[in-house]
Amino acid sequence: MKRGIQVGNLFGIPFFLDPSWLFVAALLTLSNTVTFAAGTGLVQSILLGVLSVVIIFGSVLAHELGHSLIAQRFGIEVKSISLFLLGGMAAFDKEPAKPWQSFVIAAAGPMVSLGLYLLAVLGLGYVPTNSFAGILLSLLLSMNLALALFNLLPGLPLDGGQMLKAVVWGVTKKFETGVKVAAFTGQLLGWGLMGLGGYAVFVGNYSGLWLAVLGWFIQSTARLNVQAQQLNQRLSDLTVGDSLKLSGSVAANLPFSTYQEEYVKGDMTAQHLVLWQDEVIGIISATDGSDLPTNLWGYNQVRQLMTPMDTQLPSIPESTPLVQVVERFNENPKLLVRSLEGKIIGVISPEMVRRALAA
């Protein structure tokens, strides 16, 4: 997950605030200001309200950094950390290679939160609990204890679910089994929280709405984990050469109108290699002439509208698993395909992968 407003960068990891988090921050600032106003002055209560949100932000960020820094130690690139309505999420470029690595990465977040909780406990031993510093330390204590305990619940996408996944993966030697078991417990957990939240609202406690929303998020994300694993498995089982019908080729001097009528035929995902004297000189797609009026198609040749090969488009072997192809699409949405002999034989795009999976 990588969206929202970038607000910083630590250890080479950019972190983002989702617009939904800004709404929650404003709401919490107002709520905490009103709460603190009963025992302090207006200025101090506003300051406490703002600092309470800073503590929440810092605690969630520290929790995600715990995961991220350990992941980096295992050679996993951390793309970003995002804070959103219901917490935070670190985006990794790949899964850990071994179950024990996955377990350690998942456990790192709650361990950081527990460490901050213990620091707050120690700090409260030196300041009065009703003082300005005491109130902030109490917030730090309660926030991090809640973060640690809640995230240790054994269901995806929570850290406890990641740890359960790693244990099942290690025992069964099957990553997909770990995902299925942890996702199942995550869905049970989510439905349970939704039920508790609904009951709380029924008896008049409207804070149960938050619990219900949290439960919905957990069970839907757990279900998405299973779907993502199934998709990755299908992508791993298919290669470019044995699963996709690679595009053909067209002559460089072919009129673009003929290309549209005889090769595209209304298929706006069509892509073809462009040949000149049996050499591949570029790629043409149905959308390359989208800015050109249809009455001018016949006056333009394919070579005038193609993406030329001198742009150094990346290429991949036809034996490449589709799961690797999808990762490469982040760099370029068009990839040339090489035969075993090294000859360019086609071009692949995200739409072609989607078609292969649907088929």
HELIX and SHEET records of a PDB file:
HELIX    1   1 PRO A   19  ALA A   37  1                                  19    
HELIX    2   2 LEU A   42  ARG A   73  1                                  32    
HELIX    3   3 PRO A   99  LEU A  124  1                                  26    
HELIX    4   4 PHE A  132  ASN A  151  1                                  20    
HELIX    5   5 ASP A  159  THR A  172  1                                  14    
HELIX    6   6 PHE A  175  PHE A  202  1                                  28    
HELIX    7   7 GLY A  208  ASP A  237  1                                  30    
HELIX    8   8 VAL A  240  SER A  243  1                                   4    
HELIX    9   9 PHE A  256  THR A  258  1                                   3    
HELIX   10  10 TYR A  259  VAL A  264  3                                   6    
HELIX   11  11 THR A  294  TYR A  299  5                                   6    
HELIX   12  12 VAL A  302  LEU A  305  1                                   4    
HELIX   13  13 MET A  309  THR A  311  5                                   3    
HELIX   14  14 LEU A  322  ARG A  328  1                                   7    
HELIX   15  15 PRO A  350  ALA A  358  1                                   9    
SHEET    1   A 4 ILE A   5  LEU A  10  0                                        
SHEET    2   A 4 ILE A  13  LEU A  17 -1                                        
SHEET    3   A 4 VAL A  78  PHE A  84  1                                        
SHEET    4   A 4 GLY A  87  PHE A  92 -1                                        
SHEET    1   B 4 SER A 249  ALA A 251  0                                        
SHEET    2   B 4 GLN A 271  TRP A 276  1                                        
SHEET    3   B 4 GLU A 279  SER A 285 -1                                        
SHEET    4   B 4 THR A 307  PRO A 308 -1                                        
SHEET    1   C 3 SER A 315  PRO A 317  0                                        
SHEET    2   C 3 LEU A 335  ARG A 338  1                                        
SHEET    3   C 3 ILE A 344  ILE A 348 -1                                        
END                                                                             
